[in-house]
Amino acid sequence: MDKFIHVLYDYIVEYLVRIIGVLLIVTVLMQIFTRIFFKVPFSWTDEFARFTFIWYCFLGSVLTMHRKMHLGIDYFESKMKPKNQFVNRIFVYSMQIFFAALLAYYGFKLLGIVGRQKSPIMRVKMQYIYMVLPISGVLYLILSCNEMLKHVVHGRSQNAVESNMAQGR
């Protein structure tokens, strides 16, 4: 499972985030360049930049969570006893799984609603834009389930080691 997670997040998602980031920068620079030098910007660059920014934010947040670089407040958890820390961590992972499932579920529902809509300028199906919602929801779900599983397995084995040490085994 760890190899699957490593390939999925460290190669595929990271590669997509980098490509989308470059596309976003190039598009915005094109917009600026044409506005300054030709006085008339391309009409599609604003819309394309907005769509790539949406994808960049959602996939970037998945990558941030995978690398554990997201904002976390551990002050209260650090004041808890180890057993309570273990339970609190399970609660946190459960909430992540719950919200990831909501994002994936309602993201898929939204795709059905916007099925016939097209963007005003580029005439791209809006499903392609909103597709990032269920994709990121599933990616969050996989990541959170994996982290919770590792926590439970490590926590139980850690408790067993401490118990055995206390009993002199």
N, C-alpha and C positions, 0 to 999 in steps of 0.2 A: 504494500500500500504506500509506503514511504517513497518508493521509486516512482510510482504513478503520480503522487502529489508533487514530487520534485520536477518531473518532466512537465506536468500540466501547468504548474505555476511559474517555475523558474525558467522555462523555455517558451512555452506557448503563450501564456498570458503576458509575460514580460516582453516578448517579441512584439505582440500586438500593441501593447502600451507604447513601446518605442516607435513603432510605425505610425500609430495614430498621433503621437506627440509631434513627430516630424511633419506629418501632413498638416496638423494644426498650425505649426509655426510657419511653414511655407505658405499656407493659405492666407494667414494674417499679413505676412510680409508682402504677398502679391497685392492684397487689398490696399496696404499702405503705399506701395510703390506706384500702383496705377492711379491712386487718388492724388498723390503728389505730382507725378510727372505728366499724367494724361488728363487730369482733372475729372475723369470719369472712371470710377472703379468698376470692376467686373460685377455683374449683378449676383452671381452665384456664390462669390467668396464668403459673404457674410453668413449665408445659410449653411454652407458647407463647414465653416469654422464653428458654428453653433452646434451642428450635429457631431462633429469630431470631438468637440469639448465635452459633450454629454458622454460619449463612449470613453473618452480619456478619464473622466472623473470616476465613472463606475468601475471600470477595469483597474484603474489606478488604486482605488480604495480596496479592491480585492487583493491586489499585490501588496499593498501596505499592511493589510491584516495578516497575510501569509508571512511577511517578514517581521511581524510583531513590532511594527513601527507606528502603529496607531496610538492615539491618545488613550491612556489608561490611568485611572486613579486607583492606586493601590494603598493609599494611606490607611484606610479602615481595615483592609485585608491584612496589612502588616501588623496590626494591633490584635488580630484574632489568634486564638489557639490553633495549632496545626490541623486538628480535626475540623474546626469551623472553617478554616481556610479551604480545606478540601471540599467541604459542602458548598461553600460560597462559590468556588470555582466551577463546580458542577451547575449551580444555578446560573452563573454567567454564561456558560456554554449552552445551557438549555434556552436561555433568552436569545442568544445568537442564532441557534437553530430555528427557533420559533419565527424570528423576524426574517431570516433567510428563506424559510418556507413560505411566508407571506409574500415576500418580494417575488419569488419564483411563481407562485400560484396566481397572484393578481397580475403579474407581468404577462403570463400566458393568456389570461382572460383579456387583458388590454389589447393583445395582438389580434384577437378576434374582433374587437370593437373597431379598431383603426384599419381593418383590412382593406377598405376601398379608398382610404384617404391618401392623398399625395401632397408632397410639400409644394408650396406656392410657386417657387422659382425654378427649382431643379426638377420638379415633377417626379421625385423619388417616392416610392411607397413608404409611408410612415411606419409600416411594420419593421422595416430595416432599421429605423432609428430606435424604435421602442424595443427591439429585440434584445438590447443590452440589459433590460430589466430582468427577464427570466434567466438570461445567461449568467449575469452576476449573482442572482439569487441562488442558482444551482452551484456556482463556484463557492459562494459563501457557505452553503449547506455542506458541501463536501469537506471544506476546510474545517468548519466548526465541528462536524461529526468526528473527523479524524483527531482533532485536538482533544475533544472530550474523551474519546476512546483511549488515547494515549494517557490522559490525565487519570482516568479510572484505573487503567492497568498499572500505571506507575504508582498511583496512590495506594492501591491495595498491596502491591508488592512492597512498598515502602513501609506500610503499617505492619505487614507480616515480618519484615526484617526487624523493626523496632520491637515488636512483640517477642520475637525469638531472642533478641539481645537482652531484653528485660528478664526473660525466664532463664537466661544463661545457656542457651543452646548454641 
